[in-house]
Amino acid sequence: MDQVIAIIPTRMGSTRFPGKALARDTGRPLLLHVVEAVSRAQVVDRVIVASEDPEIEAFCQSAAIDHAMTADTHPNGSSRIAEVAAAMDAGIILNVQGDEPEIATETIEATVEALRSDREAGVSTAAAPLNADDDVADPNIVKVVVGQSGQALYFSRAPIPYDMEASGTVPLRHIGLYAYRPQVLRQYVSLPSTPLETTERLEQLRLLEHGIRIAVATVATAHAGIDTPEQYADFVKRWRSCDPD
């Protein structure tokens, strides 16, 4: 079976949370939590951290984590992992964000399986039903509409689909995990930005606008990513409640 390489694009210069990758209020850097979560998925054959930062590189060396130093000119994580993947022999490249320490093994495995089982798709991702306390109108919660084939029809920050008949349809929340076929990843980063991508500020719309099909694995729940110090503090509380030592 094709080898699956998970690449975690990481940087220290987060606008909303500088130094996030190595924040260690749990006693361990946030990045280590992410690496450990990804490594638990049996479907993943290798995990590599990709960054431009010597401090992250030094941490990875000290923790015996594979690290690839990349250029400092990448506009996004997909571009960064494409640089690393170009030198790799893999059937599937998994893009896991470096600020998602609670990503579930089941989500990773379902995303990889979605790509393996859909020959028409060049990429796969994941989604979960919104929780009752989620605000469907929140633009920070990206929604996705999925067709009968299990492929994405559209992603939006707006509430989609619109429930005209108040039928109680539960929108799907997009989970920012991607599995790429290597040739599609190379193609994607060379494509120009597109109007919908620019309008919504969602990278994945570039794929759809250029006709690249995205398989969507629907899982039971979404995990919480970390963009701000407040979200990190919430993660630390959850972690301590499960592992007080």
C-alpha positions as CSV (number, residue, x, y, z in Angstrom):
1,M,0.0,0.0,0.0
2,D,1.2,3.5,-0.7
3,Q,3.3,5.1,1.9
4,V,1.6,8.0,3.9
5,I,3.9,10.8,5.0
6,A,2.5,13.4,7.3
7,I,4.1,16.8,7.1
8,I,3.4,19.4,9.8
9,P,4.1,22.9,8.5
10,T,5.1,25.1,11.5
11,R,6.4,28.6,12.2
12,M,7.1,30.7,15.2
13,G,5.7,34.0,13.7
14,S,2.0,33.5,14.4
15,T,0.3,36.9,14.2
16,R,-2.3,36.2,16.9
17,F,0.0,34.0,19.1
18,P,3.7,34.5,18.6
19,G,5.8,31.5,19.6
20,K,2.8,29.3,19.6
21,A,4.6,26.2,18.3
22,L,6.9,25.9,21.4
23,A,4.4,27.1,24.0
24,R,4.8,24.7,26.9
25,D,2.3,25.4,29.7
26,T,1.6,21.6,29.7
27,G,5.3,20.9,30.3
28,R,5.8,20.0,26.7
29,P,5.8,22.2,23.6
30,L,2.6,22.4,21.7
31,L,4.3,21.0,18.6
32,L,5.2,17.8,20.4
33,H,1.6,17.3,21.3
34,V,0.7,17.5,17.6
35,V,3.5,15.1,16.6
36,E,2.4,12.6,19.1
37,A,-1.2,12.8,18.0
38,V,-0.3,12.2,14.4
39,S,2.1,9.4,15.2
40,R,-0.7,7.5,16.9
41,A,-2.5,7.0,13.6
42,Q,-1.3,3.6,12.3
43,V,-2.0,4.7,8.7
44,V,0.8,7.2,8.9
45,D,4.2,5.8,8.0
46,R,6.4,8.9,8.8
47,V,6.0,12.3,10.4
48,I,8.1,15.3,9.4
49,V,8.0,18.8,10.8
50,A,8.6,21.5,8.2
51,S,9.7,24.9,9.2
52,E,11.9,27.9,8.4
53,D,12.9,28.4,12.0
54,P,16.2,27.4,13.6
55,E,14.5,27.3,17.1
56,I,12.0,24.8,15.9
57,E,14.7,22.8,14.1
58,A,16.7,22.7,17.3
59,F,13.7,21.4,19.3
60,C,13.0,18.7,16.8
61,Q,16.6,17.6,16.9
62,S,16.5,17.4,20.7
63,A,13.3,15.4,20.6
64,A,14.4,13.1,17.8
65,I,11.7,14.4,15.5
66,D,12.2,14.4,11.7
67,H,12.6,18.0,10.6
68,A,12.9,19.6,7.2
69,M,14.2,23.2,6.9
70,T,12.3,25.1,4.3
71,A,12.5,28.5,2.5
72,D,11.1,31.5,4.4
73,T,9.1,32.7,1.4
74,H,6.1,30.3,1.5
75,P,2.7,32.0,1.4
76,N,1.0,29.1,3.1
77,G,1.4,25.7,4.7
78,S,0.5,23.8,1.4
79,S,3.4,25.6,-0.3
80,R,5.7,24.7,2.5
81,I,4.8,21.0,2.5
82,A,5.1,20.9,-1.3
83,E,8.8,21.9,-1.0
84,V,9.4,19.0,1.4
85,A,7.3,16.5,-0.5
86,A,9.2,17.1,-3.7
87,A,12.1,15.1,-2.3
88,M,9.9,12.3,-0.9
89,D,8.7,9.0,-2.4
90,A,5.2,8.8,-1.0
91,G,1.8,7.8,-2.3
92,I,-0.1,10.2,-0.1
93,I,1.1,13.5,1.6
94,L,-0.8,14.4,4.7
95,N,-0.9,18.1,5.6
96,V,-1.5,18.5,9.4
97,Q,-1.5,21.9,10.9
98,G,1.0,22.5,13.7
99,D,-1.6,24.0,16.0
100,E,-4.0,21.0,16.3
101,P,-2.8,18.9,19.3
102,E,-6.2,17.2,19.7
103,I,-6.6,15.9,16.2
104,A,-8.2,12.4,16.5
105,T,-6.6,9.3,15.1
106,E,-10.0,8.4,13.6
107,T,-10.1,11.7,11.6
108,I,-6.6,11.1,10.2
109,E,-7.4,7.5,9.2
110,A,-10.8,8.5,7.7
111,T,-9.2,11.2,5.6
112,V,-6.6,8.9,4.2
113,E,-9.2,6.2,3.5
114,A,-11.4,8.8,1.7
115,L,-8.6,9.5,-0.8
116,R,-7.6,5.9,-1.2
117,S,-11.2,4.9,-2.0
118,D,-12.0,7.7,-4.4
119,R,-10.0,7.4,-7.6
120,E,-11.5,10.6,-9.0
121,A,-10.3,12.8,-6.1
122,G,-6.9,14.4,-6.0
123,V,-7.3,15.5,-2.4
124,S,-9.3,14.5,0.6
125,T,-10.3,16.4,3.8
126,A,-12.7,15.9,6.7
127,A,-15.8,17.4,8.2
128,A,-18.1,17.0,11.2
129,P,-21.6,18.1,12.1
130,L,-21.7,21.5,13.9
131,N,-22.3,21.3,17.7
132,A,-25.4,22.7,19.2
133,D,-23.5,25.6,20.7
134,D,-21.6,26.5,17.5
135,D,-22.7,29.7,15.7
136,V,-23.4,28.7,12.1
137,A,-22.9,32.4,11.1
138,D,-19.4,32.6,12.7
139,P,-17.0,33.3,9.7
140,N,-14.2,31.6,11.6
141,I,-16.1,28.3,11.4
142,V,-15.8,27.1,7.8
143,K,-18.7,25.1,6.4
144,V,-18.7,22.6,3.6
145,V,-21.5,21.1,1.5
146,V,-20.9,17.6,0.3
147,G,-22.5,15.9,-2.8
148,Q,-24.0,12.4,-3.0
149,S,-20.6,11.1,-4.2
150,G,-18.9,12.2,-1.0
151,Q,-17.0,15.0,-2.8
152,A,-17.0,18.7,-1.7
153,L,-19.4,21.0,-3.6
154,Y,-18.4,24.2,-1.9
155,F,-16.7,25.6,1.2
156,S,-17.8,28.9,2.8
157,R,-17.5,31.1,5.9
158,A,-21.2,31.8,5.4
159,P,-24.0,29.5,6.7
160,I,-24.4,26.8,4.0
161,P,-26.7,25.1,3.1
162,Y,-29.5,27.6,3.8
163,D,-32.3,25.6,5.4
164,M,-35.3,27.2,3.6
165,E,-37.8,24.8,5.1
166,A,-36.3,24.8,8.6
167,S,-35.9,21.0,8.3
168,G,-33.2,20.9,11.0
169,T,-30.4,20.0,8.6
170,V,-27.1,20.2,10.5
171,P,-24.3,21.9,8.5
172,L,-20.9,20.3,8.3
173,R,-17.9,22.0,9.8
174,H,-14.8,21.7,7.8
175,I,-11.8,20.2,9.5
176,G,-8.5,21.6,8.1
177,L,-6.7,18.3,7.4
178,Y,-5.7,17.4,3.9
179,A,-4.4,14.3,2.1
180,Y,-2.9,14.9,-1.3
181,R,-1.8,12.7,-4.1
182,P,1.8,14.0,-4.7
183,Q,1.2,15.1,-8.3
184,V,-1.9,17.0,-7.3
185,L,0.0,18.8,-4.5
186,R,2.6,19.9,-7.0
187,Q,-0.1,21.1,-9.4
188,Y,-2.0,22.9,-6.7
189,V,0.9,25.1,-5.5
190,S,1.6,26.2,-9.1
191,L,-1.9,27.3,-9.8
192,P,-2.9,30.9,-9.7
193,S,-5.2,32.2,-7.0
194,T,-8.9,32.2,-7.9
195,P,-11.8,34.6,-7.4
196,L,-13.7,32.6,-4.9
197,E,-10.5,31.7,-3.0
198,T,-9.7,35.4,-2.7
199,T,-13.3,36.4,-1.8
200,E,-13.7,33.8,1.0
201,R,-10.0,33.6,1.9
202,L,-10.1,29.9,1.7
203,E,-7.2,28.1,0.0
204,Q,-9.2,24.9,-0.7
205,L,-11.5,26.8,-3.1
206,R,-8.6,27.1,-5.5
207,L,-8.7,23.4,-5.9
208,L,-12.4,23.3,-6.7
209,E,-12.2,26.3,-9.1
210,H,-9.5,24.5,-11.1
211,G,-11.6,21.3,-11.3
212,I,-9.6,19.3,-8.7
213,R,-12.0,17.0,-6.8
214,I,-12.0,16.8,-3.0
215,A,-13.2,13.8,-1.2
216,V,-14.7,14.5,2.2
217,A,-14.6,12.1,5.2
218,T,-17.5,12.8,7.5
219,V,-16.5,12.1,11.1
220,A,-18.5,12.3,14.4
221,T,-16.8,15.3,16.0
222,A,-14.3,18.1,15.1
223,H,-11.3,18.9,17.3
224,A,-10.3,22.3,18.5
225,G,-7.5,24.1,16.7
226,I,-5.4,26.8,18.5
227,D,-5.1,30.2,17.0
228,T,-5.0,32.4,20.2
229,P,-3.5,32.4,23.7
230,E,-7.1,32.0,25.0
231,Q,-7.7,28.9,23.0
232,Y,-4.3,27.5,24.1
233,A,-5.3,28.1,27.7
234,D,-8.5,26.1,27.2
235,F,-6.4,23.3,25.7
236,V,-4.1,23.3,28.7
237,K,-7.1,23.0,31.0
238,R,-8.5,20.1,29.1
239,W,-5.1,18.4,29.0
240,R,-4.5,18.8,32.7
241,S,-8.0,17.4,33.5
242,C,-7.0,14.2,31.6
243,D,-3.4,14.1,32.7
244,P,-3.0,16.0,35.9
245,D,0.6,14.8,36.4
